Amino acid sequence: MRNKTLEYLFELGTMSRLLLVEDDQETVEEITEYFRIRDYHVDHCPTGPDGLVNATEAEPDVIVVDRLPPARRH
């Protein structure tokens, strides 16, 4: 359901800024390419603390966060 809602909002053009908090460069490139092709501005932060600063300063429309940060992988 959430994916459909997010997709619907993108189609309406009500969202244009996405913040991606992700440390895996390959994943960053794939997600960034997907949204930039669709004319969305993508900001990227590799760590949670950086993402928090960016989120409070840039006020993105949506935030995509890595579900398993590096500290929790081991």
N, C-alpha and C positions, 0 to 999 in steps of 0.2 A: 504493500500500500504506500509506504513512504517513497519508494522509487517512482511510482506513478505520480504522486503529488509533486515531487521535485521535477520530474520530466514536464508535467503540465505547467508549472511556474516558469520553467525555461522557455517553453513554447509561447507563453504569453508575453515574454520579454520583460517580465517584472524583476528578473534577477540578471545581473551582469557581472558581478564581482565574486570570484570564488577564491577562498584561501585554502590551500592544500598544505597540510602538515604531514610530511612524509619523509623518511630518511633514505628509502631505497630509490636510487636515481632512475632505474628503469621504469619503476612504477610512476615516478614523477613525470617522466617524459611521455608515457602513454596517456595519463590522465590529462596532462597539460595540452597535448596535441588534440585530444578528443574535444575539449572545451574551446580551445582557441579557434579551431575550424568553425565552430558555431558562434564565433564573435564574442566570446566571453573573456574578460580580463582575469588571468590566473596569477595570484601571488603564491609563492612557495616559501615555506619555512621548514628546515630539516628537523627542528626540535620543538617539543611542546612549549618550553618557555619562550622561544622566539615566536611561535605561533600565537601565544597569548598576548604578547606585546603587539604584534601585527593586528590581531583581531580587535584590540581596544583602540588602536590608532586609525586603522583603515576602514573599520566597520564593514566587512564584507557581507554580501547577501547570504552566502552559505559557506560553511566551513566543513571540509572533508579531513578527517583525522585518521592517521594510521591506527588501526585497531590493536596493534601489538608493537609498542615502542621498543627501541633497542634495549633498554635496561631490563625489560621483561622477557626477552627472548632466551636468556640463558638460565 
